[in-house]
Amino acid sequence: MTAQIPNLDDLFRSAHAEGELSTTALKTLTINAEMGVSIQAGLGVAPDDVPSSEVLLVTLMPDDSGSIRASGSADVVRQGHNLVLDALRRSRQKDDILVHTRYLSGQVLFPYRLLRDAVEMDARNYNPDKGTPLYDQMAVLLGTVLAKTREFEASGVPVRSVTLVISDGADLHSTRQKPKTLKPLVEDMLRLETHIVAAMGIDDGSTNFKKVFREVGIPDRWILTPGNTPGEIRSAFQAFSQSAVRASQGAAGFHQAAVGGFGG
């Protein structure tokens, strides 16, 4: 039997009606039909097919812009993504974790699925030669997280989320979203105390990533700014993986991770 496709308007408007989403954030998530299609592409497995009493959503957005290839970082970004998956597989709560990876270009590597079914990045499925629509795709990614959260909540399943956005450059190609449209969405999510939104800005020699990600509402404690060397990038992914594993350890572990950030 085919799973019923959730109605995104209903999910987001109910979140607004219940005070979880501000009017501005609701507008950000319902800007056009194309955005809805993009969000739907990431929703994946239905809550009824997840045999867990509580769920952690881990959502990753690796940069696949051409500058990643030009700087020689493609291999370490692949390795970093896979390192996160490996760390989560060692968590005691691994059976309660759902993962979704969507590249910065908007391409979906895989929609939400059980951790055991997650796809590792390799040279065949990761080709960093695209642009940098950072704000547009952050809105899609966070909209996907919120929609999936609402699906599980409607099924009576407690759900928390940890999201990581990765970029090695400033926004160049967004056409719809700006920091001022993203910030209310990020702030609404953080206010719920069930979401962690993190960012990794890989040094490009010119972008102030602390400023970029602060402007969209991400707290400093959840912003990583590694230099553009394999060792520093790998260490940043390791820091995120440790935070994600901590967040998987039930409500107490999640709270500890959320408050501590990458230094906690």
N, C-alpha and C positions, 0 to 999 in steps of 0.2 A: 504494500500500500504506500502510495506517495505521501510524504509528509506535507502538511499544509504550510504554504508559504505565509509567513507572518506579515501583517499589514503594518508597515513602518509608521504611517501617519497615526494609526491607533496607538502604537507603542509610545511614540514620542509625545503625542497629545495627552495621553494618560499620565505620563511622567510630568508634564507641565501642570496638569490639573491637580496632581498630588504634591506640587511644590518642589519636585526634584529638578525641574528644568525651568530656567527663567524664560521670559518671552523672547529675549534676544538670542539665547541659545537655541530655542525652538526654531527661530527663523534661520539660524545657521544650518540646522539639520534638515530643513525642508525647503531648501533654496530652489531645487528643480527636480524633475523626474530622473535625470541622468545620475544625480547623486544617490537617489534611492536605489537605482539599479546597481551602482557600485557597492553600496552597503549590503544589499542582498547577496552579492557575490561572495561576501566573507562570512555569512552567518553559519553555513555548514550544518553540523549535526543538530537534530532536534532534541530539546530537553528530555523528551520521553525516551530517547535512546541512550541516555546517560545515566547509568545506575549508581548515582552518588547522592548522598544526603546533603552535601554542600559542594560548591564548585569554585575553583580559581581559574579565571581567564587570563592567560598570558599571551600578550599580543605584541608582535614585533614588526617594525617597519624599517628594514635595511635600505640604505641609500643605494640605488642602482644607476646613478648619474655617471656620465662619461668621465668626470673628474676622479672618480674612484679608480677606474682603470688607469687613467693617466698618472695618478700618483703611486701606482703599484700596490694598492690596498685591497684589491679584489679578493685575493686568497685569504687574507687575515679577516676580512669581513665574513666570508663564508665560514671560516673556522670559528669565529666568535659566535655566530648564530648557532652553530652546531654545538659549541661548548655550553651554551645556555640550555639546549635540549638535553644534553648529557647530564648536566647538573640536576635538572628537574627530574630526570629518570631515577636519580638516586634519592629523591625525597621520599619520606615515608608516606606522603599523601599523593604519590604519583598517579594513582588511579582516579583522583578527583580533579586533575588538571586538564583543561582544554587549551589548545594552542592554535594560533592563527598567525600566518606570516603574509604580509602584503608589502610589496616593494614600493619605494618612494614614487615610482612612475605610475603606480596604480595597479600594476599587474599582481594578481593573487597567486602566490606560490601554493598555498592551500588554505581553505576556509577553516573555521573552528572545527576541531576534531580532537578525539582523545589523544593524550600525549603519545601513547604507544604507536599511533598512526601518523605522527608528524613526519614531514618530509625534510630531510637534511638538504642544505644548499650545496651545490657542486658546480662545476664548470659548464654543465649542460643546462641547468635551470636558472643560472644567475649570470646575466650578461650586462655588466654595468656600462651602458652606452646611451642612457636616456638623459632627460632634463631634470630640473629641480623644482617641481610644483609643491613645495614644502607645505604651504598653508592649506592649499586645496586638499591635499591628500591627508594631512593631519585631521581635517574636519571629517573626511570619509572614515578614517581609521577610528576616531573617537566615537563617531556615530555608530559604527559597527559594534564597538565595545558596549555602548549604551543599549543598543537594540538587543544584543545577546543577553545583557543583564536583565532587561525587562522580560525577555522570554522566560528565563529561569525563575524570576520573581513571580511571574504569572502562574508558574507550575508549583509554587510553594517551596522552591529550593533556594536556600541562602547562597549568594554569589558575591565574590569579590574579584577585583581585576588589577593586573599589573601590566602596564603598557610602556614600551620603549620605542622612541623615534630616533633614528640615526641619520645624520647628514654630515657631509664634509664641505658644505657651502651654504650661503644664504639663499633665500627663495629667489628664483629667477623666472619661473614659468606659471605661477598661479594666476588665475583669471577671475576668480570669484571670492576667495577668502583673503582676509587680512588679519593681522594680530588683534585688532579691535573686535573682529567677529569671532575669533577663536577663544579669546580670553574668558568671556562669560561662560563658555562651554566647559573649559578646563576648571574654572573656579566652581561651577556647579557640581562637577564630578568630585572634586576634592572636598567640598563641603559635606558630601554624603558620608565621608570617612570609610567608604568601601572601595575606593579607587586610588591607585597610585599611577601617576603619569610622569614618566621619566624621559630624559633626552640625552643623547650623546652627540656632541659637536666635535668632529674630527678636524683638527687644525688645518686650515687652508692658507694660513699666512696673512689673512686679512679680515675674516669674519669674527665679530665679537659674539660668540655663541651664548655666553651668559646673558647678554642683552637680548639676543634673538628669542631665546626661550623664556626669559623673564617676561617679555612683552606679551607672550601668549598665556601667561599665568602659571608657568611651572616654577615651583620653589627652587631656590639655589641648591638645596640639599639633594635635589633629584636631577641635577644637571652635571654631566661629565664632560670634560673638555680635554681629551687626550691629544698629545702631539701625533703627528702623522708618521709614526713608526710602528712596525709590527708589534713590538713589545708593549708600547703604551696602549695601543688599540686592544690588544689581547687582555691586558690588565683591566681595561674599562669594561669589557664584556664579562670578565671574571667578577668584577664588583657587582654588576647587574645580576649575574646568575646567583650570587650569594644572597642578594636582597630578595630575589624572586623565590628562592628556596625558603628563606625565612618567612616570607609572606604566605607560603603554602601551609605553614604549620598552624592552621586553625585561626580563630579570631584573635587570640592573644599574640600569635606570631605575626599576623598581618599588622596589628596595631603597632607592635614594636618596630617592624620594618617601615611602616608609614611615617612614624615620628622620627626615626633615626636617619632615614635617607641612606645615601651611599656611605655615610660615615657611621651608621648605627650598627 
